[in-house]
Structure formats: structure tokens, C-alpha cells
Amino acid sequence: MNKDEKYRLLTEQIKALVEGETDVVAVMANVAAAIHETMGFFWTGFYRVIGRELVLGPFQGPVACMHIPFGRGVCGTAWQRGETIVVPDVEQFPGHIACSSLSRSEIVVPVLSAAGEVMAVLDIDSRELATFDDTDRLHLEQICKLITPLLFSLLNDNK
């Protein structure tokens, strides 16, 4: 099965997992786990926007940085820009925050409200260089859009 087919099946699985769920942590946890397990990435998880920093949310993989300032590292920069960032070699990204020296490439997808406000970011790391491409970007953005209405509602309820 090629990458595109894996993502199509993953998206259907995620739709079923989150349907009717009312807990934001449960949604983020199962989405991170489904992506991680299906795609075999090194680290997969969410950071939530709380004030002027990203705070670690549910994830799969080794321990991670718990707080990331606005505009710092790949995650903070994706938050600042409000757009997906694909990094083929993290060593070449200015200001990269190395939570693990084993991470070699990364993709960060912002979870945007209908108004374009970043509520969270989906961060995925790989042990291999240049793991992520447009196929990953397109499908991961679609997954984030799929869960956005639920996360927006739940994150606002928890404020």
C-alpha cells in the first residue's frame, strides 16, 4: 500500500474514532496514536496554544519538550505563520529546538479555527532525513481540518 492509500484509510479511521467524542484530550490522543501507528513515525503529537506558548498535549513517542515559545523552533514558527512547515533536515532549520537528537526531519501542521486562529499544532518527527512531502502535508492538513470543529468547541469549553 502506498503512502496516499495509507493516509486515505487513516482519515476514515480518524473520522470513526472522533465521531461523537466530547473530550479534547481523548480526541488528540487517539488522533496522535492513529497517525503514529499507521505511518510509523518517530514522534507524533499535539501542542496546545495556551497564552503565548505551546504546551505539550497528547503524543506518541519518547519524552518531549513541554513548553515552546511563540515563534521559536519549527512548532512555534508554524504557529506564528499559521501555516504548515515541512523541514527535510532539522539541522538546517534556524532555531530548531532539539527535544531529541534522533529527530532528523519534521512536519508541523497548525490546527486553525474558522477565523484562522491557531488553536494547536500537530507535530511529527522522523528519524530519517526528508521523510515528509506534499502527500504528508495535504493529508495531515485534511486530518487537522477534520478535527478542527470538535477541537475548537472543546478547547473553548475548557477555557
N, C-alpha and C positions, 0 to 999 in steps of 0.2 A: 504494500500500500504506500503510495507516495505522500508527501507532506500535505498537499492540498486535501487529499481524501481523508487523512487523519484529522485535520482541522474541521472538516465538514461533519464528521462523526462526533468529534469533541463538542462542537457547537450544539448539536442536537442533544447530547448527553447533558450539557450545562443547562439548556432550556428545561429539561425534565427535572434536574436537580433543584433548580431555584424556584420552580413554579409553586406558588402558594407559600413560600417561606417568608417568615416575618422577622427573622433575626439577622442583622447585618453581619455579625461575626460568622454565623453559620454559612451564609452565602459566600463571603470572602474565603472562608476555609475550604469549602467544597470546590469552589472555582479554582483556587490555587492547587488543590490536590488533584483535580481532574486534569488540569493542564500539565502539571508536573509528571504525573503518572503516564499520561498518554504520550507526551512528547519526549520524556526522559531528560529534562533539563537539570542542571546542577542546582539551581535555586530559583524558586518561583514564589512570589508573594506580593502582598499589598502593603503600601504605606498610606496612612490616612492623613489628610490635612487637618492639623489641629493648631490653630493660631498661625504663627509664622514659621512652622516647621512641619516636616513629615514625621509621623510616628509609626513605628513598626506595627503592622497588623498581622493577620493570619498568613502563614507561609509554610513551605515545604523545603527542607534542605538544612544545611548547617546554620549555626547561630549567625545573627546578622546585626548590623548597625541598628540602634534603636531610635535615634533621632538624626534627621538630616535637615539642615537649614535651607530656607528658600534660596534657590539659585546655585546651590552647591552640589557638586557631583552630577552624575547622569540623572538621577531621580529629581534632585532639586532644580536642575536645568529644564527638564521636561515639564515640571510644574510651572516654572517661570514662563516658559514659552507657550505652554498649553498645547504642546504637540508631541507626537511620538519621536523618540530618538533611538536610532539604531547605531550601535558602536561595534564595529568589526574587531577592534583591538583596544581594550580598555586602557592599556598603557599609553595610547596616543590621545586619550581624551583629557584635555586640560582640567585639572582639579578633580580627577576621578577619586572617589572615596573607596579605598580597598577594604571592604569588610572581610574578604577572603582573598588570599594571594592565588588561589586556584581558579578564580574567575578570569576568563580571557576575553569574552565578548558579552554584550548586554543589549537588551531592548527594554525600553521603558515607555509604557502607554498610559497617558493620563485618562482618568475617568472623569468625564466632563458632564456637568449639569446641562439642562436645556438652555440655560443662559450663558453657557461657555465657561462656567466657573469650575476649576479643578477641585474635585472632592477627595480624590485619592489617586494613586498611581499603581499600576501593575508593573512590577519589576521582575525581569527574568534574566538569569545569568547562565552562561555556558562555560564549560572547561575548555572548549575548542575556540580557536580564532574564527571569525567571520561566520558564525552559526546562523545569524538572523538575516533575512532578506525581505523582499516585498510580500512574499507569501505569508510570512510570520506577521508582518506589520498589518496587512489587510485583515487577516483572520483574528488577530488579537484585538485590533480596534473594533471589529464586529462583536466580539465577545464582550468587550467593555461597554459598548453601546447597548447590548442586550441586557446587561445587569444594571445599567445606569438608573433607570426609573426606580427600581427597587432599592438600590443603594441610596439614591437621593432622598427617597421617602424615609428610609430607616435612619440614615445619618442625621437628617433634620429632626426626627423624633427623639434622637438621643442627645441633642444639644441642650 
